[in-house]
């Protein structure tokens, strides 16, 4: 059917009307036809830029007149002005899905914030030097940007121009008077098909008056916008997916399913107040995925019809004849008209009947264990991401921003809260991604819409899995989230409150001005279910090495977040405030950092810092200055571990043989395990420097030998550190070579000689009487070989490290020859 044969066209432009003259009808109809000619050329380019999309050419645009006529029947009337605006919006609503819609082409598209965000996101996973992957990332960013921006750019199409062959500006709407008057509204209505129905109702509820000297007809903007979104949603038939086009293009994945189902669909028809869809031939078992794609699409049509019906009735406007899609609420009902062959569609989608239970299980102790450090770490991380985002968006200094952690006693119990001055959350984010388990906001398309330019500014979020917020319920059941966008006023602040844990539905309310973050940001408050000072409480500690059973909150937070690039202040009733400055782990004294790592005393309780070179923590950097940690070899430590791997400044896992911090990446979703990212050459160079410092240290030779074993494991040069116990002394490599030249035999025992349970003598007799022969050489204890303490080193060196036996054999070859 031609668009000129549709009921809406005839009623607007051909029938005799009391509200418009024939001249008005001819003028506006001619304007539309001229606009259609140019729009046809534009949409014809879509297939070249987005080849796997179903048909979006002029046949699709013409069909929307027919779809809208089916939905409206005789209930709905468009006057000539409304029909022109409606038709113009039809022509432009998808027209920007091509680079041709941007007069500057690909260069103009790449200037768009959304393209830069998408490109930055996709390039983040491309290895350096992989040009093919980089090209694919660029192409993917272009395709996705066209989809994401097409509605927004549609608003601009009536007013932008392209240069003709004589350098003359050419517009979609040729008639200047008509373009100047209706163009902006046509563009906005075209844009609105991408909006929520609530936004359509809010922004397009007015009436546009008549254009003098052209028509006496006004335009009901809401009516036209509703008709566009319904007509666009309804068009799902063979015209959008020709079988031969499919054969030529061979689309895959989700795109293929849309082609396959639409290729079978007939035009819908009306039955009472329902829209009925049918298809032929029936969907075989092999086409089940395509059938389900049809089911999902028809549910979307059903939602649009119901939303539009509600809006029109609420505004006391004439409703559409159709209000729903027959069968859309049930797969078995839809199968009566969109038939299947050899199988029955049953809605067997994986469901989670007890969502709170799943969230509590996967987002709580089953994932993180029973440690209260896990929810604290996750809440700190959320705050750090929000502050980092604001730095990027506003060009703030690298150390700007602060996270406050407060423990206070209120009338109803102890409350712990975390407040950042980051970007804050809109109501959409607060009630969407925040409480959508497993959906990371920072990786969603909503992040690009909420904060355009953020990804392109280099934002790399710490949050990845969309589960961290839910760990807060490990601490308590009463949780409040108070948030205010940094770029909005106090009145925009909202409070999301859980009163009975995850088993309750949260309440959303406007925040009182006094409780909203003053400068924007978010505060998460939790009422602790356990007194923090009692056993199993947040600050209670069970340790055989200390009489202190209660830790300060500032020490707990510092141990969890020892190396963050955001300042963290901590307040606790009747305790001195704590504070760690942004990135101060590189600047504070070594003793201060080590105490922070182990949750030790605050600076005012510490002994004087050591001035010994071998006690200092040393930065690990590559030739380009990239930082990988700040640490020293600490092989002699027998108690506890002061070596730590951090991820984004947050403690992840302890490591042996070193003291200090190595930067790493997490290896588990719970972030309680990580591996260092230091390259093997950097580790080897650092350990070689450590060997020089330790060789001059005023420590026992046995400790130096232990350090030498660590240096060897790291692939470094042991310099003048002792490597072997022989002839009743520890020897360096040069000393050993000089001594061994006088011998022709060497017996070596790896590690110290200890008592075994199956020895013929008792342990007491062994300890009191056993003495190894001075001629039996011994290396340092075997714990410096392949053990849990050195697993992290092996993961870095990938077999490039060596052992004391390796170096001894090398020295023997030098001394004795092969």
N, C-alpha and C positions, 0 to 999 in steps of 0.2 A: 504494500500500500504506500502510495506517495504521501508525503507529509501534507500536501495540499488536499488530500482526500479525507483527512482526519476531521473529526467533529470540532475540535478546538480551532483548527485553522479556518474551516468554513464559517463557523459562528463568528469569528473575529474579523475576517477579511472579506467574506463573500456574501454573507447573509445581510439582509436589510436590518439596520440597527436604529434604535431611537436615540442612542447616546453618541453616535458618530456618523459622519457623512461619508459617502462613497469616496470623496477625494482624500479624506483622512485615511481610509482603509487602503487605498491604492498607494499613497505616499509611504506609509509604514510597511506595507507588504513589499514594496519595491526596495526599501532600505534593507529589509531582512534578506531578500534574495541576493542583493549585492554583497551583503555581509557573509551570507552562506557560501558564495563563490570563493571568497578569499579564505574563509575559515576551512573550507574543503581542502584547499592547497596546503594549509598549515597542518591539519590533522593527518594528511596523507604521509607526512614525514615520521609519524609516531612509529610505524612498523619498522622503519630503518634503525631507530635509536633503541627501541624496546621490542625486539623481534618476537619474543616469546609471550608477549601480552596478547590477550584475545583482541578481536577487531575493535578499533577505536576510530575508524574513519567516518566519513560523512553518512554512511548507511546506518551506523549506530546513532548518530545525532538525529537523523530523520526519524528513526524508530522511536525516539523519546516522545515525539508528538503523538505517536500512536499509543504508546504506553500510558501517557498522561490522559489521553482521551478515554482509554479503557477504564482507568481509575475514576475519572470524573463523571463520565457519561453525561447526563443532562443536568446533574446537580450543580455543576461547576461551569461558570461562564467567564471567559477572558475577553475584555474589551480590546480594541486594536492596540492601544498603548501597552496594556498588560501582556498581550500576545507577543508584541515585538520584544519587550524586555525578557519575557520567558524564553522566546526563541533565541535571543542573543545569548542568554545565559547557557542554554543548551549548547550552542555552537562553541562556547569558550570553556565550559567546565572541565574538559579533559584536554584542551588544545595545547596546554603547556607541557605535555609529556614528550616533548621533543626539543632538541637544541635549537631548532628553528624559532621557537617561541622566545628565545633570548637573542635579540638583534646582534649582540656581541659574540654569539656562539659559545663554544666551550670556554673561552677566556672569561666571558661574563659569568657563566655558571660557576666557574672556579672561584670567582670573587664572592660568591654567596657564602655566608657563614655556615649554612647547613652542609654545603659540599666540603668545606674545610674540616668541619667536625667529623663527617663520615670518612673522609680520606685519612685523617689523623687516627681514627679508630681502627681502620683496616690496616694501615701501615704499621701499627703497633705490633702486629704479629708477623711482619715480614722481616726475614733475616737480612742483615746488612750485606749489600752486594748482590742480592737476588733480584736482578732486573726484571725477570719474567714475572715473579710474584708481585713486584712493585707495579708493573703495568696492569696486572689483573686487579690489584687493589684500587688503582686509579679508575679503571673501567667500572668496577663495582660501585665505587663512590658516585660516579656519574649517573649510572642507572638508578641507584637508590635515591640520589638527590632529585632526579627528574620526577620520580614517584612522590617523594616527600614534598617537593616544592610546587607541583603542578597546580594545585588549587590556589596557593598563594600567588603564583605568577599569573593565574587566570584573572585575578583582580586587576592586574596592570595591562592586560592585553588590549582593552578598548582605547587606551590613551597612549600606548607606545607606537612607534613608527619604524618602518624598515625603509632603507634607501632603494629607490627604483633605479632603472637603467640611466636615467638622466639626473641622478642624485636627488630626485624629488622624494619627499617623505610620503610614505604610503601607510594608510591605517586600515585596520580591520573594518571599521565603520567609515565609509567614504563621506557620508553627509555630515559636514562639520557641525551644523546646528543640532542635529540629532545626536551626534557623538558627544558634543559638549554637555548636552542636557542629560542623556540617558546612560552614557558610557560608564560613569562611576558606579551607578546602581547595578548595571548589568554585570560589571566585574565583581562587585561585592556579592551578588546573588550566586554567581558562578563559583566564587570562593566558598560560599556557605554550604555547598553540598558536602564539604569536608568537615564541617563543624558538628558539634553536638546539637541536638534539638533544642537544648536549653539556651545555647548561645544564639541560635537562629531566632528564637522567640524574644530574646533580650535585645538583639541588635537590628532586627528587621521587622519590628512591629508597627512601623509607621506607614504613612501613605504619601506617595509622591504626586504633587499636583500636575496639572496639564501643561504641556509645552505650547506656549502661545504661537499662533499662526500655523501650527501643525495639527494639533488635536485638542479636543475638549475633554479627553478621558484622563482620569487619574489612574495611579498604579498602586494596588494593594501589595506591598512588598512581601509581607508574610505569606500571603496566598500564593504568590508566584514562586517564592523560595520553597514552600512545602511541595508544590506540584513538581518542581525540578527534582528534588531529592527522591520523591516517590517514583517518578518516571525513570530516573537513572537506575534506581535499585531494581525496578521490575524487569528491565530488559535483559533477559537471560534466555536466548533461543539460538537456533542454528545460524542466524545471520551473524552472530558474534564469533562463531568458530567453524568456518567452512572446512569440510573434511580434507579437501585438497591442499588448503593452506597448512593444515596440520601435517600432512605428508611431506610438504616441502620444508617446514621449519623443525619438525621433530622436537617439540618442547618436552621438558622433563620435570619430574617432581610435582609440586603443587600446581605449577602452571599447566602441566599436562592434564591433570585431573579436571581443571576448569575447562580446558578445551574439550575434553572427552564428554563431560556431562552436558555442556551447552550445545554440542553438536547434535544431541538427541532431543533437545527440548523444543516443544511447540510453543506458539504464542499462547499466553494465558487468556482465560476468559472469566467472566463474572458469573457467580452463582449466589444469589441473595446478596449478602454483604461480604462474600469471600472471593478472593482471587484464586482461580484453580489453574495449576500447572500440570501438564501431561508430557510424556516423553515416549518416543519410539525409536528404535526397538527397545525392549526391556533391558535392564542392566544385568549382564551375566555376572557370575562369581568373579571373573577376572576384572570386571569393571566396578567392583564394590567400592573401591576408594573414590572413584568418580561419583558414584551415587551419594556417598557421604559428603563429598564436596557440594553436591546439589542440595542436600539437606541443610548444610550449614548456610549456604547462600540464600535459600528460601526462608530460613529462620531470620536472616538479616532483613529480607524484604518484609517479613511479618512485623518485625520490630519497628521498621520505618513507618509502615502503615498505621500501626497502633499509636506511635508517637505523634504522627501528624494528625491523626483523628483527635487525640486528646488536646493538642494545641489549638486546632481549629474550633473545637467545641468550647474550650475554656475561653477563647477570645470571641465567642458568639458569632463565628463565621460559618458559612455554609460548608458542611463537611463533605468529604469525598464519598462516593457510593460504596467503595470497598474499604474495609477496615482491618482485614486480616488475610492470611494465606491459608487455604484449606490444607489441613494435615501437617502444618509446620510444627505443631507442638509435640508430634509423636512420629517416630520413624515408621511404625507399622501403619499409621493412618496415611502418611505421605505415600507409602508403597502402593496404595490403592490407585493412585493416579500416576505417579512416577514409578512405574512398575519394575519389579526385579524378576529374574529368571533363574531358578535353581537354588535360591537362598532367600532367607527372610531377614530383613534389617531389624535387629533388636538393639536398642540403645544399651550396649554393653561397654560403653566407655568406662575406663578405670575411674572409680569414684573413691573418695575418702569420706566415709560417712561420719567419722569422728575427727574432724579437722583439728580441733584443739589437742586431741591426744597425739596425733601424728606430729604436730608442731612441737608439743612438749617433749616428745620422744626424740625426734631428730634434731631439734634445736636446743635441747637441754642436756641433762647429765649423760644420756646415752652417746651423745656426740662429744661433749666436752669433758666428761668425767664429773666428779663431785667438787672439783676445785672452784672456789669462788673467784679465782683469778680470771677464768674464762669470760664470764659476762662483763667483768670490769674491762678486760682487754677489748672486747667487742664494742662496748659503749665508747671507750676512748677512741677507738678506730673510727667510729661513725663521726665523732666530733672532729677528728683530724681531717677526714675527707671534706666535711662541710667548710672548714676553715681554708683548706687548700683550694677548694673551688672558688671561694670568694677572693682569695689572693689572685687567682688567675683571671677572674672576670673583671676585677677592678684594678689590676696592675699593682697590687699592694706589694710592699717589700717582702723579701724571702722569709723573714722571721716574724711577720705581722701575725696577730691573732693570739687568742688565749682560750684554753679550756680550763674551766673551774670544776673541781670535784669537792663536794661538801657533804659531810656527815653531821647531822644535827638531831638533837632530841626534841621532838614535838609532843604535844599533849597526847597524841594517839600512838606514839612509838618512835622508833628510830627511822629516819629517812636518809637515803643516799641519793644525791643528784649530780648530774653531769650537765654542764651548760657551756655551749660554745657560742662564739660570735661569728659563725659561718654564714652560709647562704640562706639557711632556714628552709622551710617547706611550705608550699602552697597547700590548700585544702585537697587538691587533686592528688598530690604526692602523699600527704598525710594519711589519706583514706584509701590510697591505692598501693603503690609499690612498697611503702613502709610495712604494711601488714599483709603483703602478698608473699607468702612463704616460698622461698626459692627464686624470687624475681629480684635481681639486682637492679636498682634504679639507675645506677651510673652506666649500665650497659644497655639500657632500654632506649627506644626511640623517643620516649617521653623526656629523657634527659636533654636531648638535642632541642626539643621544643621548649622546655622550661628554661634552659640556660644556653641559648644559641651562642656559639663561639667558644664554649668551654673546652670541648675536646680539641679544637684547633689551637687553643692556647696552651696545650700540653698537659691537660688534666689526666692523671693516671690514678684512678681510685684504688684505695686499699681494699675496700669492700668488693667482693667478687661473686658471692654465692647467694645473697639475699636472705640469709638466715640469722645473721648476727644479732639483730634487734631482739629476736625471740629469746635469746639466752638470758635477758634481763629477768625473766620469770623464774629463773633459778634462785634469784635473790628474794623475791616476794611476789605476791599476787596482786597488790594494788600498784598500778603503774600509771603515770601521767606523762604525756608528751605535749609540751607547750612550744609552739613554733611560730615564728614570724619571718616572712621573707625579708631579706636585707634591703630590698628595693621597694618595700611597701610600708604603709603607715601602721601605727599601733592597732588600729581598728581591724586590721586584716589578720591579727594573730588568732590562732585556734588552739583548743585543748582537746586532745584525744585521751580518754580516760578508761582504763580497765579497772573495774572494781572487784572482780572476783577471779582474777587470773585469766588464762586462755579459754576457760570454759564459759566465760561471759562475753556478751557482745559489748564492744566499746561504745562509749558515748562521745559525741562530738559537740563542742559548744564554743562560743566566742570567748576569748580570753579576757579576763579583767585587765585593764591597762597596767595595773600594778604588778601583775604576774607575767606579763609578756616581756621577753628579752628586750632590753632598752635599745640596743643597737642592731637588732635583728639576730637571728640564730635560733637555736633549739635548746630546750632544757628537758632532760628525761629524769623523772623522779620515780623512785621505787621505795615503798615502805618495806623495810627489812622484816622478813618473817621470823628471824632469829636475832636475839640481842647480840650485837656485834662483839661484845666483850665476854660472852659466855661460851662454853664449849660448843663447837660447830659454828660459832659466830664468825663474822667477817674478819675480825682482828685477832681472834684467839689462835694461839700457836702451841702445838705440842712438840717439844724438842728436848732431847736428853742433854743437850749441850748448853742450855741457857735456863736461868731461873725465871727469865721474863716470859710470861705466858700471853701477854697482850702486846701487839705491835701498834705503832702509830700508823694512821692511814697514809700519811705522807710517805712513809717508808715503803708501804705496800704498793702505792701507786708508782713510786720511783722505780721499784724493782720490776714492775710490769711494763713500764714505759720509760726505759733508761736513756733512750737515744732518739727521741722524737724531734722533729723540726718545728714543733709548735710548743710554746710555753704552756706549762701545766701548773696551776696553783691549787693547793689542797688546804682545806679548812676543816677543823674538827674541834668540837667543844672542848674548851679548857686545855688545848694542846697548841704548841707553837705552830704557826702556819708553815707549810712547806712549799717549795717552789723549784721547778727545774726550768731553766731558760731554753729557748729554742736552739737546738743543735749544740747545746753546751757540753755534750759528751766529748767533743773534740777539744774543748778548752779547759775543762776543770782539771784539777790535779788527779794524777793516776789513782791515788788512795781514795779520793772522793768517788771516782767512778766505780772502783772495785767495791766499795762499801754500798754504793747504790745497787749494783748488780745482785749482791747477796742479801739485800734488804737490811743492811747494817745501819749503824748509828748515823744520825745526821751530822753535818759538818762540825757543829759546835761540840759534838761528843767525841770527835776523832782525835787520835794522836797526831802529833806533828807529821807532816808529809815527809817521806823519805827523799833524800837528795842523791841517792845512789843511782847510777846510770842503769844498772841492771833491774831496778825496780820500776822503771818508767815504762809506760805503755807507748808503743810506737805505731804510727799510722801505716797502713798497707795501701799503697797507691801504685798504679801502673805508670808507664812513661808519659801518658797523657794527663796524669794527675787525677784520674778517677779513683775514688775512695772505695776501699773494700773492708775497712775495719780499723780498730786501734787496739793493739794487744801486745803481749809479751809471752815468751815461752815460760811455762810454769810447771815443769816436769816434776819438781820436788814436792809439790803439794800433795799430801796424803789424805787430807780431810776436806770434804766438800769440793765444790767446783765453782770457780769464779770466771770460767770461760763461757761465753754466751753467744748464741746466734740470734740476731734480731731480724725481723721483717718489718720494714717501714718504721723502724725505731722501737718496735714492740718486742718484748721477750718471746722467743719461740722455743728454744731448746738449749740445754746446757751441753758443753763439750769439754773434754779433758785435754790436758797437756798445755793449755794456754790459760792466761788470765786476760780479761778484757772482752772486747766485742768484735765479732765478725758479722758483716752484713750478709743476709741470706734470702732465700725464697722458701715459702712454706711447701711442705710435702703432704700435708693433710688438710682437709676442710676445716678442722677444728683449730688449725694454726698453732698446735702445740709441738710441732716438729718441723724442722727446717734444715736445709743444707747450705753451707757457705757458697757464695758465688765467686770467691776470689780465684783468679786464674792460677794455674800451677806455676807459671814463671814468676808471678808476683809473690806467691807463697814461698817459693824457693829463695828468691832474692831477700825477702824479709827475714827468713830463718837464717840465712848466711850472715846478715847484719847482726842478728841476735847472737850468733855464735861468737862473733868478735867481741861484743859487749860482755857476754857471759864468761868468756875466757879470761877476762881481766877482773872478774867479780871476786869479791872476798867471800866466797862460799866454798864448802868442802868439795874436793875433787869428785866425790861420788855423785853429788848433785850436778856437777858439770858434765859428768859422763851421762847422766840421765838426760840432760839437755841436749847433749850430742846425738843421742838416739832419736830425739824428736826432730832435730835439724835434719838428720838423715832421712827420716820418714817424709819430711817436707820437700826433699830433693835438694837441700841446701848444702853448702860447704861448711864442714865442722871447724875449719881454721885450726886453732891450737887447743881445742877442747880435748880432754882425754877420752879415749874410745875403748880401752881394754885394761883389765886388772891382771898384772903379771909380775912375777918376781916381787910380790908384796908391795906393789905400787900401781897407781893409775898412770897410764902412759898415753901421750899424744901420738899421732901418726908418725911423726919424725923420730920420736924416742923409740917407738916400737920397731921401726925399720932398722935403726942403728943396733938395737939389741938382738933382733932376730937374725942378723947377718952372721952372728957367731954360732948359730944353731943350725941343725939340719932336720929338726923335728919339732912340732908344736901340737900340744893337746889343748883343745879349746872346749870350754863348757859354756853353752849359751844360757845366760842368766846366772843368778846366784845359786849356790848349792844348798838345798834345803832338805829337811827330813821328810821322808815319805812314810805313810802308814804301814807299808809292808817291809820296811827296813828291819834288820835283825836287832837293832838297838832301839831303846825307847827314845822319845823326843827329849826327855831330860838328859839322858846320857849323850845324845847327839849334841845338844846345845852346850853341854859342859865340856865335852871331850873332843868333838870332831874339829879337825883343822885340815883344810885343803892344802895339798902340796903347793909350794910356791911356784913350781914349774907347770902347774895347770892354769892356763889362762882362762879368764872368765869375762864375759860381756855383761852389760847391764841387765837388770831383771827383764824377763820375757814379756812383761806387761807393756813394754814399748814396741812389741811386734804387732801382729794382727790381732787387736783386741778392740773392745767396745770404745775404749778411750781414743783409739787412733782410726776408727772407722771413718770419721769425717775427713781425716787427712787423706786416706786412701781414695775417698770419693772425689777429692780435688786432684790428686796427683795421677790418678788412673794408672797406677803401677810404675810411675816414674821415680818414686822414692826408693830408698834402699835401707838395709839393716846394718848393724855393726859387723855381722859375719860377712856381708858383701864387701865392706871396705877392708876388712882384715884379709880376705882372700886376695883382694887387689894388691894390698901392700906386700903380701907374701910373693906374689908374682914379680913385683918390682924388686924384691930383695933376692929371691932365689931363681928368678927366671921361670919360664913355663914348665 
